[in-house]
Amino acid sequence: MKTVDRLGFIGTGLMGSEMVPHLLRNGFDVAVWNRTPAKLEPLLSLGAQSKSNLSELVDCSDIILMCLSDTEAVETVVFGPQGVSSRGRPDQLLVDFSSIEPEKTQHFSQRLQQACGMSWVDCPVSGGVVGAREASLVMMVGGADKDIQRALPVVDCLSERVTHMGGVGSGQLTKVCNQMIVGCNAMVIAEMIALATKGGVDAEKIPQALAGGFADSKPLQILGPQMATSTFEPIAWHVRTLLKDLHIAQTVAHDNNSRVPMSAEAFRLMQEHADQGYSEQDPATLIRLYLEEA
């Protein structure tokens, strides 16, 4: 009798490639699929099983895990030709680690249930590549109680804390709130480091000087030194990802008649930075908005 769910993991990019090894080390059978097969190679050496298409992955899995770039990618993988919904079963569960639009998540959940009876849990994460590598991610989860309980043995292997925020979509809305803080924080850290540098302060010492005070934060401790020393590689996350999340924040705010002027300005400045060729670069490059300005 099967006692441990078989897992199918879709999307082994910066985050997914760090998450899968923890699942393998915790005894799960993990099948993997990625649009770029070459990204699977390091995981296969650890025991993951490569599937040549989504149909094969869905057929051999009890829980489908996704970590994809945006709302459109999730919709394509789940509802596109030979997508998850075309092969799904009522006894399966889909857990989405992606950061996508809350309203679309609710719609996708209903659509998947109608198509094949499969349940949906939205489980966006915070903590970046380092958090994924160290299994210390913070997870904000939306879904039915029974589905959350089924997913817990899996997500506990990857996280420091899992918080059930409510029904489907509530995890994504909580992630929007998280990214509003992160996006605005990243932008003000960049302008602060630039000001300190131009004023003659050793900006590299700023994170150390402010550690433990009210201005301290993980973004300060990570981005501050990188910005002060112009260390932009290796790329741990992308400007486009933060830009996407701030765009979602504005959409959600508009739909809920809620003002978000700080997030809107952070989005405007980040879009300006992306338009200068930094979309695929690390957000630490935001310092260049201020140090290289005319």
Salt bridges, closest charged atoms under 4 A:
ASP5 OD1 - LYS2 NZ 3.39
ASP5 OD1 - ARG150 NH2 3.27
GLU18 OE2 - ARG133 NH2 3.27
ASP59 OD2 - ARG87 NH2 2.49
ASP62 OD2 - LYS2 NZ 3.69
ASP62 OD2 - ARG6 NE 3.14
GLU75 OE2 - ARG111 NH1 3.16
ASP91 OD1 - ARG89 NE 3.17
ASP145 OD1 - HIS164 ND1 3.42
ASP147 OD1 - LYS146 NZ 3.12
GLU160 OE2 - ARG161 NH1 3.84
ASP245 OD1 - LYS244 NZ 2.93
ASP255 OD1 - HIS254 ND1 3.66
GLU265 OE2 - ARG268 NH2 2.73
GLU272 OE1 - ARG268 NH1 3.86
GLU280 OE2 - ARG240 NE 2.91
GLU292 OE2 - ARG288 NE 3.43
GLU293 OE2 - LYS198 NZ 3.37
